[in-house]
Amino acid sequence: MKTFLIVLVMMATADLGEDLYIIQEPKFMQPNQCVQFVRANNTSLIAKAQSEYPGRAVADIYCVPEKRLGLFLKQA
């Protein structure tokens, strides 16, 4: 069974490029569960990512299958 994680893409900067903030808990068994959680908790997820990357905006949020995370990391 697939497990989905939340991945936030932080806005690129000239000297640092893009960074990813990966939320490992909670994990989701269905993609729609992940999407619903992101929609319901969008503000707090963005605030958490921005606390880890001060001064950086969130460019996008994805629900990514855990097994494909390595592939996603190579593309970022």
C-alpha positions as CSV (number, residue, x, y, z in Angstrom):
1,M,0.0,0.0,0.0
2,K,1.2,3.5,-0.8
3,T,2.0,6.0,1.9
4,F,1.7,9.7,1.0
5,L,3.8,12.6,2.5
6,I,3.3,16.3,2.3
7,V,6.1,18.2,0.5
8,L,6.3,22.0,0.5
9,V,8.5,23.7,-2.1
10,M,10.0,26.8,-0.8
11,M,10.4,29.8,-3.2
12,A,13.8,29.9,-4.9
13,T,16.3,32.6,-4.1
14,A,19.2,33.7,-6.3
15,D,21.9,32.2,-4.1
16,L,20.1,29.2,-2.5
17,G,17.7,27.9,-5.2
18,E,14.6,25.9,-4.1
19,D,14.4,23.9,-0.9
20,L,11.9,21.2,0.0
21,Y,10.3,20.9,3.4
22,I,9.0,17.4,3.9
23,I,6.3,16.6,6.6
24,Q,6.7,13.0,7.6
25,E,3.8,12.9,10.1
26,P,1.0,12.4,9.6
27,K,1.3,9.9,6.8
28,F,-1.7,9.1,4.6
29,M,-2.8,5.9,2.9
30,Q,-4.9,7.6,0.2
31,P,-4.0,10.7,-1.8
32,N,-7.4,12.3,-1.2
33,Q,-6.8,12.1,2.5
34,C,-3.6,13.9,2.1
35,V,-5.1,16.6,-0.1
36,Q,-8.0,17.1,2.4
37,F,-5.5,17.5,5.2
38,V,-3.5,20.0,3.3
39,R,-6.6,22.0,2.4
40,A,-7.8,22.0,6.1
41,N,-4.4,22.8,7.5
42,N,-2.9,25.0,4.8
43,T,-2.1,28.0,7.0
44,S,-0.4,26.0,9.7
45,L,1.7,23.9,7.2
46,I,2.9,27.1,5.5
47,A,3.7,28.7,8.9
48,K,5.7,25.6,10.0
49,A,7.7,25.6,6.7
50,Q,8.4,29.3,6.9
51,S,9.6,29.0,10.5
52,E,12.2,26.5,9.2
53,Y,13.1,28.7,6.2
54,P,12.7,32.3,7.5
55,G,12.0,34.9,4.9
56,R,11.1,32.3,2.2
57,A,7.6,31.9,0.7
58,V,6.0,28.6,-0.1
59,A,5.8,28.1,-3.9
60,D,3.7,24.9,-3.9
61,I,2.5,22.0,-1.8
62,Y,2.3,18.4,-3.0
63,C,1.2,15.1,-1.7
64,V,3.8,12.7,-2.8
65,P,4.0,8.8,-2.6
66,E,6.8,8.0,-0.1
67,K,8.3,5.5,-2.5
68,R,8.6,8.2,-5.2
69,L,10.0,10.9,-2.9
70,G,13.6,10.2,-4.1
71,L,12.5,10.8,-7.7
72,F,10.8,14.0,-6.6
73,L,13.9,15.2,-4.8
74,K,16.1,14.7,-7.9
75,Q,13.7,16.9,-9.9
76,A,13.6,19.7,-7.4
